[in-house]
Amino acid sequence: MGHKIAYLLIACITLWAICVVVAYLLGVTLSFPLDQIAHDGIPYHRLCALRLAIFGTFAFYGLMHLLKGSKQLYPIHFLKTFLFFLSIFGVFVGLKYPTDMLENGDWYALGFWFLIATALHFSSLPRFRRYFRKKT
Protein backbone atom coordinates (compact mmCIF):
# COMPACT_ATOMS: atom_id res chain seq x y z
CA MET A 1 0.00 0.00 0.00
CA GLY A 2 2.81 2.42 0.90
CA HIS A 3 4.56 2.03 -2.44
CA LYS A 4 1.33 2.74 -4.33
CA ILE A 5 0.83 5.96 -2.39
CA ALA A 6 4.45 6.96 -3.03
CA TYR A 7 4.10 6.27 -6.75
CA LEU A 8 0.88 8.28 -6.90
CA LEU A 9 2.49 11.22 -5.07
CA ILE A 10 5.54 11.12 -7.30
CA ALA A 11 3.39 10.89 -10.43
CA CYS A 12 1.31 13.91 -9.38
CA ILE A 13 4.37 16.01 -8.51
CA THR A 14 6.05 14.98 -11.77
CA LEU A 15 3.00 15.92 -13.82
CA TRP A 16 2.77 19.28 -12.02
CA ALA A 17 6.48 19.97 -12.63
CA ILE A 18 6.16 19.10 -16.33
CA CYS A 19 3.16 21.44 -16.64
CA VAL A 20 5.10 24.29 -15.01
CA VAL A 21 8.10 23.81 -17.32
CA VAL A 22 6.04 23.51 -20.50
CA ALA A 23 3.86 26.48 -19.54
CA TYR A 24 6.96 28.62 -18.96
CA LEU A 25 8.33 27.66 -22.37
CA LEU A 26 4.99 28.76 -23.83
CA GLY A 27 5.24 32.12 -22.05
CA VAL A 28 3.04 31.44 -19.01
CA THR A 29 4.45 31.40 -15.49
CA LEU A 30 2.59 29.10 -13.11
CA SER A 31 2.72 29.03 -9.34
CA PHE A 32 1.49 26.40 -6.93
CA PRO A 33 -0.87 24.74 -7.52
CA LEU A 34 -1.58 26.04 -11.06
CA ASP A 35 -2.09 29.77 -10.57
CA GLN A 36 -0.93 31.96 -13.42
CA ILE A 37 1.26 34.91 -12.43
CA ALA A 38 3.08 37.67 -14.29
CA HIS A 39 6.66 36.84 -15.32
CA ASP A 40 8.07 39.41 -12.95
CA GLY A 41 5.44 38.84 -10.28
CA ILE A 42 6.87 35.94 -8.28
CA PRO A 43 6.67 37.09 -4.66
CA TYR A 44 10.00 37.80 -3.01
CA HIS A 45 9.28 35.55 -0.03
CA ARG A 46 8.76 32.57 -2.37
CA LEU A 47 12.06 33.23 -4.11
CA CYS A 48 13.80 33.44 -0.73
CA ALA A 49 12.28 30.14 0.43
CA LEU A 50 13.31 28.39 -2.80
CA ARG A 51 16.81 29.83 -2.67
CA LEU A 52 17.31 28.74 0.94
CA ALA A 53 15.89 25.28 0.21
CA ILE A 54 18.29 24.82 -2.72
CA PHE A 55 21.28 25.95 -0.68
CA GLY A 56 20.14 23.91 2.33
CA THR A 57 19.85 20.78 0.20
CA PHE A 58 23.28 21.42 -1.31
CA ALA A 59 24.78 21.96 2.15
CA PHE A 60 23.13 18.79 3.48
CA TYR A 61 24.51 16.59 0.71
CA GLY A 62 27.88 18.32 0.91
CA LEU A 63 28.12 17.60 4.64
CA MET A 64 26.93 14.03 4.15
CA HIS A 65 29.66 13.52 1.55
CA LEU A 66 32.34 15.02 3.80
CA LEU A 67 31.26 13.01 6.85
CA LYS A 68 30.30 9.68 5.28
CA GLY A 69 31.89 9.75 1.84
CA SER A 70 30.12 9.04 -1.40
CA LYS A 71 27.09 6.85 -1.18
CA GLN A 72 24.52 5.91 -3.78
CA LEU A 73 21.19 7.52 -3.00
CA TYR A 74 17.79 7.08 -4.51
CA PRO A 75 16.23 10.07 -6.30
CA ILE A 76 13.39 9.87 -3.79
CA HIS A 77 15.89 10.81 -1.07
CA PHE A 78 16.84 14.01 -2.89
CA LEU A 79 13.17 14.88 -3.45
CA LYS A 80 12.14 14.41 0.17
CA THR A 81 15.24 16.27 1.41
CA PHE A 82 14.48 19.25 -0.81
CA LEU A 83 10.80 19.30 0.19
CA PHE A 84 11.70 19.12 3.89
CA PHE A 85 14.09 22.05 3.47
CA LEU A 86 11.49 23.97 1.47
CA SER A 87 8.99 23.46 4.29
CA ILE A 88 11.42 24.35 7.07
CA PHE A 89 12.94 27.42 5.41
CA GLY A 90 9.50 28.43 4.16
CA VAL A 91 8.38 28.70 7.78
CA PHE A 92 11.37 30.91 8.65
CA VAL A 93 10.75 33.12 5.63
CA GLY A 94 7.04 33.19 6.50
CA LEU A 95 7.83 34.43 9.99
CA LYS A 96 9.85 37.23 8.42
CA TYR A 97 7.09 38.14 5.91
CA PRO A 98 3.85 37.06 7.62
CA THR A 99 1.47 39.35 5.73
CA ASP A 100 2.78 38.18 2.33
CA MET A 101 2.36 34.57 3.39
CA LEU A 102 -1.23 35.14 4.48
CA GLU A 103 -2.20 37.10 1.36
CA ASN A 104 -0.99 34.35 -0.97
CA GLY A 105 -2.12 31.38 1.12
CA ASP A 106 1.43 30.09 1.20
CA TRP A 107 1.09 28.56 4.65
CA TYR A 108 -1.15 25.92 3.07
CA ALA A 109 1.42 25.23 0.36
CA LEU A 110 4.14 24.75 2.99
CA GLY A 111 1.93 22.33 4.86
CA PHE A 112 1.23 20.45 1.63
CA TRP A 113 4.93 20.11 0.77
CA PHE A 114 5.71 18.99 4.33
CA LEU A 115 3.02 16.29 4.13
CA ILE A 116 4.38 15.13 0.77
CA ALA A 117 7.94 15.00 2.15
CA THR A 118 6.74 13.06 5.21
CA ALA A 119 4.81 10.59 3.06
CA LEU A 120 7.84 10.09 0.81
CA HIS A 121 10.04 9.58 3.86
CA PHE A 122 7.88 6.84 5.33
CA SER A 123 7.26 5.17 1.98
CA SER A 124 11.00 5.02 1.24
CA LEU A 125 12.06 3.36 4.49
CA PRO A 126 14.27 0.29 3.99
CA ARG A 127 11.33 -2.12 4.04
CA PHE A 128 9.76 -0.24 1.09
CA ARG A 129 12.99 0.63 -0.70
CA ARG A 130 12.81 -2.43 -2.94
CA TYR A 131 9.83 -0.82 -4.70
CA PHE A 132 12.05 1.98 -6.01
CA ARG A 133 14.49 -0.37 -7.72
CA LYS A 134 14.31 -0.98 -11.41
CA LYS A 135 11.97 -3.83 -12.16
CA THR A 136 13.33 -6.61 -14.33
C-alpha positions as a Markdown table, in Angstrom:
| # | Residue | x | y | z |
|---|---|---|---|---|
| 1 | Met | 0.0 | 0.0 | 0.0 |
| 2 | Gly | 2.8 | 2.4 | 0.9 |
| 3 | His | 4.6 | 2.0 | -2.4 |
| 4 | Lys | 1.3 | 2.7 | -4.3 |
| 5 | Ile | 0.8 | 6.0 | -2.4 |
| 6 | Ala | 4.4 | 7.0 | -3.0 |
| 7 | Tyr | 4.1 | 6.3 | -6.8 |
| 8 | Leu | 0.9 | 8.3 | -6.9 |
| 9 | Leu | 2.5 | 11.2 | -5.1 |
| 10 | Ile | 5.5 | 11.1 | -7.3 |
| 11 | Ala | 3.4 | 10.9 | -10.4 |
| 12 | Cys | 1.3 | 13.9 | -9.4 |
| 13 | Ile | 4.4 | 16.0 | -8.5 |
| 14 | Thr | 6.0 | 15.0 | -11.8 |
| 15 | Leu | 3.0 | 15.9 | -13.8 |
| 16 | Trp | 2.8 | 19.3 | -12.0 |
| 17 | Ala | 6.5 | 20.0 | -12.6 |
| 18 | Ile | 6.2 | 19.1 | -16.3 |
| 19 | Cys | 3.2 | 21.4 | -16.6 |
| 20 | Val | 5.1 | 24.3 | -15.0 |
| 21 | Val | 8.1 | 23.8 | -17.3 |
| 22 | Val | 6.0 | 23.5 | -20.5 |
| 23 | Ala | 3.9 | 26.5 | -19.5 |
| 24 | Tyr | 7.0 | 28.6 | -19.0 |
| 25 | Leu | 8.3 | 27.7 | -22.4 |
| 26 | Leu | 5.0 | 28.8 | -23.8 |
| 27 | Gly | 5.2 | 32.1 | -22.0 |
| 28 | Val | 3.0 | 31.4 | -19.0 |
| 29 | Thr | 4.5 | 31.4 | -15.5 |
| 30 | Leu | 2.6 | 29.1 | -13.1 |
| 31 | Ser | 2.7 | 29.0 | -9.3 |
| 32 | Phe | 1.5 | 26.4 | -6.9 |
| 33 | Pro | -0.9 | 24.7 | -7.5 |
| 34 | Leu | -1.6 | 26.0 | -11.1 |
| 35 | Asp | -2.1 | 29.8 | -10.6 |
| 36 | Gln | -0.9 | 32.0 | -13.4 |
| 37 | Ile | 1.3 | 34.9 | -12.4 |
| 38 | Ala | 3.1 | 37.7 | -14.3 |
| 39 | His | 6.7 | 36.8 | -15.3 |
| 40 | Asp | 8.1 | 39.4 | -12.9 |
| 41 | Gly | 5.4 | 38.8 | -10.3 |
| 42 | Ile | 6.9 | 35.9 | -8.3 |
| 43 | Pro | 6.7 | 37.1 | -4.7 |
| 44 | Tyr | 10.0 | 37.8 | -3.0 |
| 45 | His | 9.3 | 35.5 | 0.0 |
| 46 | Arg | 8.8 | 32.6 | -2.4 |
| 47 | Leu | 12.1 | 33.2 | -4.1 |
| 48 | Cys | 13.8 | 33.4 | -0.7 |
| 49 | Ala | 12.3 | 30.1 | 0.4 |
| 50 | Leu | 13.3 | 28.4 | -2.8 |
| 51 | Arg | 16.8 | 29.8 | -2.7 |
| 52 | Leu | 17.3 | 28.7 | 0.9 |
| 53 | Ala | 15.9 | 25.3 | 0.2 |
| 54 | Ile | 18.3 | 24.8 | -2.7 |
| 55 | Phe | 21.3 | 25.9 | -0.7 |
| 56 | Gly | 20.1 | 23.9 | 2.3 |
| 57 | Thr | 19.8 | 20.8 | 0.2 |
| 58 | Phe | 23.3 | 21.4 | -1.3 |
| 59 | Ala | 24.8 | 22.0 | 2.2 |
| 60 | Phe | 23.1 | 18.8 | 3.5 |
| 61 | Tyr | 24.5 | 16.6 | 0.7 |
| 62 | Gly | 27.9 | 18.3 | 0.9 |
| 63 | Leu | 28.1 | 17.6 | 4.6 |
| 64 | Met | 26.9 | 14.0 | 4.1 |
| 65 | His | 29.7 | 13.5 | 1.5 |
| 66 | Leu | 32.3 | 15.0 | 3.8 |
| 67 | Leu | 31.3 | 13.0 | 6.8 |
| 68 | Lys | 30.3 | 9.7 | 5.3 |
| 69 | Gly | 31.9 | 9.8 | 1.8 |
| 70 | Ser | 30.1 | 9.0 | -1.4 |
| 71 | Lys | 27.1 | 6.8 | -1.2 |
| 72 | Gln | 24.5 | 5.9 | -3.8 |
| 73 | Leu | 21.2 | 7.5 | -3.0 |
| 74 | Tyr | 17.8 | 7.1 | -4.5 |
| 75 | Pro | 16.2 | 10.1 | -6.3 |
| 76 | Ile | 13.4 | 9.9 | -3.8 |
| 77 | His | 15.9 | 10.8 | -1.1 |
| 78 | Phe | 16.8 | 14.0 | -2.9 |
| 79 | Leu | 13.2 | 14.9 | -3.5 |
| 80 | Lys | 12.1 | 14.4 | 0.2 |
| 81 | Thr | 15.2 | 16.3 | 1.4 |
| 82 | Phe | 14.5 | 19.3 | -0.8 |
| 83 | Leu | 10.8 | 19.3 | 0.2 |
| 84 | Phe | 11.7 | 19.1 | 3.9 |
| 85 | Phe | 14.1 | 22.0 | 3.5 |
| 86 | Leu | 11.5 | 24.0 | 1.5 |
| 87 | Ser | 9.0 | 23.5 | 4.3 |
| 88 | Ile | 11.4 | 24.4 | 7.1 |
| 89 | Phe | 12.9 | 27.4 | 5.4 |
| 90 | Gly | 9.5 | 28.4 | 4.2 |
| 91 | Val | 8.4 | 28.7 | 7.8 |
| 92 | Phe | 11.4 | 30.9 | 8.7 |
| 93 | Val | 10.7 | 33.1 | 5.6 |
| 94 | Gly | 7.0 | 33.2 | 6.5 |
| 95 | Leu | 7.8 | 34.4 | 10.0 |
| 96 | Lys | 9.9 | 37.2 | 8.4 |
| 97 | Tyr | 7.1 | 38.1 | 5.9 |
| 98 | Pro | 3.8 | 37.1 | 7.6 |
| 99 | Thr | 1.5 | 39.3 | 5.7 |
| 100 | Asp | 2.8 | 38.2 | 2.3 |
| 101 | Met | 2.4 | 34.6 | 3.4 |
| 102 | Leu | -1.2 | 35.1 | 4.5 |
| 103 | Glu | -2.2 | 37.1 | 1.4 |
| 104 | Asn | -1.0 | 34.4 | -1.0 |
| 105 | Gly | -2.1 | 31.4 | 1.1 |
| 106 | Asp | 1.4 | 30.1 | 1.2 |
| 107 | Trp | 1.1 | 28.6 | 4.7 |
| 108 | Tyr | -1.1 | 25.9 | 3.1 |
| 109 | Ala | 1.4 | 25.2 | 0.4 |
| 110 | Leu | 4.1 | 24.8 | 3.0 |
| 111 | Gly | 1.9 | 22.3 | 4.9 |
| 112 | Phe | 1.2 | 20.5 | 1.6 |
| 113 | Trp | 4.9 | 20.1 | 0.8 |
| 114 | Phe | 5.7 | 19.0 | 4.3 |
| 115 | Leu | 3.0 | 16.3 | 4.1 |
| 116 | Ile | 4.4 | 15.1 | 0.8 |
| 117 | Ala | 7.9 | 15.0 | 2.2 |
| 118 | Thr | 6.7 | 13.1 | 5.2 |
| 119 | Ala | 4.8 | 10.6 | 3.1 |
| 120 | Leu | 7.8 | 10.1 | 0.8 |
| 121 | His | 10.0 | 9.6 | 3.9 |
| 122 | Phe | 7.9 | 6.8 | 5.3 |
| 123 | Ser | 7.3 | 5.2 | 2.0 |
| 124 | Ser | 11.0 | 5.0 | 1.2 |
| 125 | Leu | 12.1 | 3.4 | 4.5 |
| 126 | Pro | 14.3 | 0.3 | 4.0 |
| 127 | Arg | 11.3 | -2.1 | 4.0 |
| 128 | Phe | 9.8 | -0.2 | 1.1 |
| 129 | Arg | 13.0 | 0.6 | -0.7 |
| 130 | Arg | 12.8 | -2.4 | -2.9 |
| 131 | Tyr | 9.8 | -0.8 | -4.7 |
| 132 | Phe | 12.0 | 2.0 | -6.0 |
| 133 | Arg | 14.5 | -0.4 | -7.7 |
| 134 | Lys | 14.3 | -1.0 | -11.4 |
| 135 | Lys | 12.0 | -3.8 | -12.2 |
| 136 | Thr | 13.3 | -6.6 | -14.3 |
